């Protein structure tokens, strides 16, 4: 399954997320296109069924789960890029 979006079609609040993903500032003057591809092998089988890779905590010790949950509670800071 592919999702295609032009940079110019992104909502203004989504641009910083995409810039953070690519690690650089995106210029709307360029005619860039994002193509997000989900391989068929990891696509969910049905609406009520998640693929096995979604079970990220399976096999973790209690300590590992506690550390994982603590990381999720950390504040997120997004750095602004200066031009």
Phi and psi restraints in degrees (value plus and minus 20) as a CYANA .aco file:
   2 UNK   PHI    -131.8   -91.8
   2 UNK   PSI     125.0   165.0
   3 UNK   PHI    -144.7  -104.7
   3 UNK   PSI     105.1   145.1
   4 UNK   PHI    -138.0   -98.0
   4 UNK   PSI     111.4   151.4
   5 UNK   PHI    -160.8  -120.8
   5 UNK   PSI     119.5   159.5
   6 UNK   PHI    -103.1   -63.1
   6 UNK   PSI     128.8   168.8
   7 UNK   PHI     -76.7   -36.7
   7 UNK   PSI     -58.8   -18.8
   8 UNK   PHI     -88.0   -48.0
   8 UNK   PSI     -37.3     2.7
   9 UNK   PHI    -110.1   -70.1
   9 UNK   PSI     -27.9    12.1
  10 UNK   PHI     -90.6   -50.6
  10 UNK   PSI     124.2   164.2
  11 UNK   PHI     -86.7   -46.7
  11 UNK   PSI     123.0   163.0
  12 UNK   PHI     -73.2   -33.2
  12 UNK   PSI     -55.1   -15.1
  13 UNK   PHI     -94.5   -54.5
  13 UNK   PSI     -34.7     5.3
  14 UNK   PHI    -108.0   -68.0
  14 UNK   PSI     -40.7    -0.7
  15 UNK   PHI     -79.2   -39.2
  15 UNK   PSI     -66.5   -26.5
  16 UNK   PHI     -80.5   -40.5
  16 UNK   PSI     -52.2   -12.2
  17 UNK   PHI     -86.3   -46.3
  17 UNK   PSI     -64.8   -24.8
  18 UNK   PHI     -87.3   -47.3
  18 UNK   PSI     -59.8   -19.8
  19 UNK   PHI     -81.9   -41.9
  19 UNK   PSI     -60.0   -20.0
  20 UNK   PHI     -86.2   -46.2
  20 UNK   PSI     -59.1   -19.1
  21 UNK   PHI     -80.5   -40.5
  21 UNK   PSI     -63.7   -23.7
  22 UNK   PHI    -109.1   -69.1
  22 UNK   PSI     -30.5     9.5
  23 UNK   PHI      53.6    93.6
  23 UNK   PSI       0.9    40.9
  24 UNK   PHI    -174.9  -134.9
  24 UNK   PSI     139.4   179.4
  25 UNK   PHI     -94.7   -54.7
  25 UNK   PSI     116.5   156.5
  26 UNK   PHI    -122.1   -82.1
  26 UNK   PSI     109.3   149.3
  27 UNK   PHI    -113.0   -73.0
  27 UNK   PSI     100.4   140.4
  28 UNK   PHI     -86.9   -46.9
  28 UNK   PSI     -34.3     5.7
  29 UNK   PHI     -92.4   -52.4
  29 UNK   PSI     -45.2    -5.2
  30 UNK   PHI     -98.1   -58.1
  30 UNK   PSI     132.3   172.3
  31 UNK   PHI    -116.3   -76.3
  31 UNK   PSI      36.2    76.2
  32 UNK   PHI     -99.1   -59.1
  32 UNK   PSI     129.0   169.0
  33 UNK   PHI    -149.3  -109.3
  33 UNK   PSI     114.1   154.1
  34 UNK   PHI    -120.4   -80.4
  34 UNK   PSI     111.4   151.4
  35 UNK   PHI    -142.1  -102.1
  35 UNK   PSI      95.1   135.1
  36 UNK   PHI    -122.0   -82.0
  36 UNK   PSI     102.3   142.3
  37 UNK   PHI    -140.2  -100.2
  37 UNK   PSI     105.9   145.9
  38 UNK   PHI    -125.3   -85.3
  38 UNK   PSI      94.2   134.2
  39 UNK   PHI     -77.9   -37.9
  39 UNK   PSI     123.6   163.6
  40 UNK   PHI     -78.4   -38.4
  40 UNK   PSI     -50.4   -10.4
  41 UNK   PHI     -87.8   -47.8
  41 UNK   PSI     -38.7     1.3
  42 UNK   PHI    -131.9   -91.9
  42 UNK   PSI     -16.6    23.4
  43 UNK   PHI     -90.6   -50.6
  43 UNK   PSI     119.0   159.0
  44 UNK   PHI     -78.9   -38.9
  44 UNK   PSI     123.3   163.3
  45 UNK   PHI     -93.8   -53.8
  45 UNK   PSI     -52.8   -12.8
  46 UNK   PHI    -170.5  -130.5
  46 UNK   PSI     153.7   193.7
  47 UNK   PHI     -85.0   -45.0
  47 UNK   PSI     -51.6   -11.6
  48 UNK   PHI    -123.5   -83.5
  48 UNK   PSI      -9.4    30.6
  49 UNK   PHI    -144.4  -104.4
  49 UNK   PSI     107.3   147.3
  50 UNK   PHI    -118.7   -78.7
  50 UNK   PSI     127.5   167.5
  51 UNK   PHI     -88.2   -48.2
  51 UNK   PSI     139.0   179.0
  52 UNK   PHI     -82.0   -42.0
  52 UNK   PSI     -47.5    -7.5
  53 UNK   PHI     -89.0   -49.0
  53 UNK   PSI     -29.8    10.2
  54 UNK   PHI     -94.6   -54.6
  54 UNK   PSI     -36.0     4.0
  55 UNK   PHI    -105.8   -65.8
  55 UNK   PSI      46.5    86.5
  56 UNK   PHI     -89.1   -49.1
  56 UNK   PSI     -39.4     0.6
  57 UNK   PHI    -111.9   -71.9
  57 UNK   PSI     -28.6    11.4
  58 UNK   PHI     -79.8   -39.8
  58 UNK   PSI     110.6   150.6
  59 UNK   PHI      66.4   106.4
  59 UNK   PSI     -24.2    15.8
  60 UNK   PHI    -102.5   -62.5
  60 UNK   PSI     126.9   166.9
  61 UNK   PHI     -93.8   -53.8
  61 UNK   PSI     145.4   185.4
  62 UNK   PHI     -78.7   -38.7
  62 UNK   PSI     -58.1   -18.1
  63 UNK   PHI     -85.0   -45.0
  63 UNK   PSI     -63.3   -23.3
  64 UNK   PHI     -82.6   -42.6
  64 UNK   PSI     -61.0   -21.0
  65 UNK   PHI     -83.9   -43.9
  65 UNK   PSI     -62.0   -22.0
  66 UNK   PHI     -82.2   -42.2
  66 UNK   PSI     -62.7   -22.7
  67 UNK   PHI     -84.9   -44.9
  67 UNK   PSI     -61.8   -21.8
  68 UNK   PHI     -79.9   -39.9
  68 UNK   PSI     -67.5   -27.5
  69 UNK   PHI     -84.6   -44.6
  69 UNK   PSI     -54.9   -14.9
  70 UNK   PHI     -85.5   -45.5
  70 UNK   PSI     -58.0   -18.0
  71 UNK   PHI     -84.2   -44.2
  71 UNK   PSI     -57.9   -17.9
  72 UNK   PHI     -83.6   -43.6
  72 UNK   PSI     -43.5    -3.5
  73 UNK   PHI    -108.4   -68.4
  73 UNK   PSI     -26.4    13.6
  74 UNK   PHI     -89.4   -49.4
  74 UNK   PSI     123.1   163.1
  75 UNK   PHI     -88.0   -48.0
  75 UNK   PSI     128.5   168.5
  76 UNK   PHI    -123.3   -83.3
  76 UNK   PSI     111.6   151.6
  77 UNK   PHI    -140.2  -100.2
  77 UNK   PSI     110.0   150.0
  78 UNK   PHI    -128.5   -88.5
  78 UNK   PSI     101.4   141.4
  79 UNK   PHI     -96.8   -56.8
  79 UNK   PSI     120.0   160.0
  80 UNK   PHI    -108.2   -68.2
  80 UNK   PSI     118.0   158.0
  81 UNK   PHI    -108.5   -68.5
  81 UNK   PSI     111.5   151.5
  82 UNK   PHI    -112.4   -72.4
  82 UNK   PSI     120.0   160.0
